[in-house]
């Protein structure tokens, strides 16, 4: 997770609207980060020499 996402995450938690907003935002950031890692891994695997 990037530090760029922390202010949005903290403001959602502190604002007191609803705790679930913070959880949803953090879940979306986590899924995006994991998706990016999987994307990089698959791309490297496809480019690697086979045989």
N, C-alpha and C positions, 0 to 999 in steps of 0.2 A: 504494500500500500504506500502510496506517495504521501509526502507531507502536505502536498497541495490540497488533499482531500480533507485534512483534519479540521480546518475552520468550518467547512460546511457541516461536517459531522458533529462538531462541538456545538455549533449554533442550533442545530436541530435538537440536540439533547438538552441544552440549557433553556431554550425558549419556553419549554413547559407545555407545548401544544399537545404532544403525545409521545410517549417513549417509543412507540412502534415506528414512528417516522425515522428515528435514529437507527433502529434495528434494520429497517428496510434499506436505508441508504448504505449502511455498513455491509449488508448482505449483497447489495448490488455491486458495491466496490470490490468485495471479496470474490464474487463470481466472475467479474470482469478481469481481475488480476489472475485468477486461476485459469480462465479461458485464454488469456494472453500467454501464460506459461505453457499451456498445452499447445497452442498455436506455434510457438517458437520451437518446442520440442518436436512436433510433427514435421515442421519445415526442415529442421536440421536432419531428422531421420530420413526424409525423402531425398535430401541432397547428398547424404553420405554415400560413399562408394559401396556398392553391393557386390557380394561375391567373395 
